[in-house]
Structure formats: C-alpha cells, structure tokens
Amino acid sequence: RYDKQTARVAARENGTTVGQLNELQHILASLRLGYNERFASRLAENVQDQLVASLQNRHRGTKDLGVKHGPFLVLFMADMPAILVELGFVSNRAESKRLRSSGFAAAAARGVARGISQYRDEHARSLIATR
C-alpha cells in the first residue's frame, strides 16, 4: 500500500532498515492501521486540503504532494487515528527559508487546525457515541 520511498523513510524513522521491515511487521502494521485507517485517511485528507489551501493563500508556490501512507511506528502504535504532517524539506533552500518564517508557521498551523476541526465536525456524532 505504500511506495518504496515511503518504506525507506519509515525504516529510517523507525530506526531499522527496509529489509528489516519484514513480512510480520507489514502484517502487524496493516492490522493495527486497518482499525483506524479509514478515520486516519479522512483526517489526513481534511488536514492536507486545509493546509494546502492556507499555505497557497500566502505562499503561491506551495505544491500539493498529496497524502501518503506508510508503516511509521508512531502511527500504528497509536490507539486513535493518527497522521504525520510534512511541511517542507530543510534540504531545499527555499523551503528551509519558509520553514523559519513565522508567517509560514502561522498559516500552516491555521491549515492544520482547520483540517482537524473539519474532521471533528464531520465525525462529532460518532466521536460522542463511542465515549
């Protein structure tokens, strides 16, 4: 379900290698992610849409690289829908400069917050029902 680049990043973030992301880990990640995956996917879509919209208003060169899925420990070990948000690459000179900007940070925070609020509003009834 995830591409080779995502597997490499996940392996690095998880402190392992792609080769060590063995079949058992893939199965466990799939089982763990499966429960919350549809919720996390919707949350990720909401946050991505709002984040990109917020950043494009202030930074016209903002590109939408889409939502990616991967076997990150911090995601499949969570007991709730969880996402990671990537705002840019510090290895890219222009993006690195933007990442240090308080205006960029504020626009990104607004976008993430709007995405989370939108998700909450869409799922309010089911969130209350499961308490």
Residue, then its C-alpha position, 0 to 999 in steps of 0.5 A: r500500500y505504500d511506495k518504496q520511498t515511503a518504506r525507506v523513510a519509515a525504516r529510517e524513522n523507525g530506526t531499522t532498515v527496509g529489509q528489516l521491515n519484514e513480512l510480520q511487521h507489514i502484517l502487524a502494521s496493516l492490522r493495527l492501521g486497518y482499525n483506524e485507517r479509514f478515520a486516519s485517511r479522512l483526517a489526513e485528507n481534511v488536514q492536507d486540503q486545509l493546509v494546502a489551501s492556507l499555505q497557497n493563500r500566502h505562499r503561491g508556490t506551495k505544491d500539493l504532494g498529496v497524502k501518503h501512507g506508510p508503516f511509521l511506528v508512531l502511527f500504528m502504535a497509536d490507539m486513535p487515528a493518527i497522521l504525520v504532517e510534512l511541511g517542507f524539506v530543510s534540504n531545499r533552500a527555499e523551503s528551509k527559508r519558509l520553514r523559519s518564517s513565522g508567517f509560514a508557521a502561522a498559516a500552516a498551523r491555521g491549515v492544520a487546525r482547520g483540517i482537524s476541526q473539519y474532521r471533528d465536525e464531520h465525525a462529532r456524532s460518532l466521536i460522542a457515541t463511542r465515549 
